[in-house]
Amino acid sequence: MAAAGDEKLYLLVACSLLLLAVGCQASPLQIGFYHDRCPQAEAIVKGVMMDAISQNPGNGAAMIRMLFHDCFVEGCDASVLLDPTPFSPTPEKLSAPNNPSLRGFELIDAIKDALEAACPGVVSCADIIAFSARDASCILSAGKVDFEVPSGRRDGTFSNASEPVKFLVPPTSNLSDLVDSFVVKGLDAEDLVILSGAHTIGRSHCSAFVPDRPVPRRRHPGRQRPHGDAGRSDPKRSGQAVLQERVVPHGALHLRRSAPDIGGDGEDGGGQRQHPRMVGGQV
């Protein structure tokens, strides 16, 4: 029964990622869009993703999150990748929901470089994000989540930091806020559960759970996050205790085993600790 439940969950996640990548695009898309102009495009993307995830599983989580943060704002147009320009001095990547938590920009650059070497000027960055998120799901699930992604997206040329704030709700949001944010996009509570479940790969900042942990410092676009302990503080209470109080209120969830302990501030996203599986009737 557990195996059957896993397969159903993987299928739901795959369908939801596909819905997100297709439903937020106005122009017609098609499977195999690059078949004639760059037939090896998807294989190139998957090759880079396999190498990146083998070095750090958090790279896969980063790509899944980047797809969501790109598509859920103003469609899948790669506007989340744009750097500041005189025309658009405060792009999406500088907004609070994305900076400093959104990462993987260097990985997108690496994929783009590999594609440009094979097929200059053909594959859009918007399609790169969609392909890489699909491949991340496939690799991290050991092949259980695998699906074809229609392509043919065009890259956006304008990006504004105010847009993500409108559509990407903060971690302090309650259930009503979350459901409402999905309804605006034509999605329902079931989509919310499935797509939020896709976010359980990787790590989050402790500041989202522990009150006395400082919010990570913002960084300049494209610049690597500072390492070391600067800006960190030791919580007076354990992160595990606060997490259980805030995320798992007494009587709300009945889990078969306790959640794994949480270490560090989660900035690097290198780990792949997962929450306990919640099976039928436990929520």
Secondary structure, DSSP 8 states (H G I E B T S, - for coil): -HHHHHHHHHHHHHHHHHHHHHHT--S--BTTTTTTT-TTHHHHHHHHHHHHHHH-THHHHHHHHHHHHHHHHH-SS-GGG----SSSSS-GGGSTTTTTT---HHHHHHHHHHHHHHSTTTS-HHHHHHHHHHHHHHHHTTTSS-----B-----S---THHHHHHS--TT--HHHHHHHHHTTT--HHHHHHHHHGGGSS---GGGT-TTS-------TT-----SSTT----SS-HHHHHHHHHS-TTT---SS------S---S-----------TT--
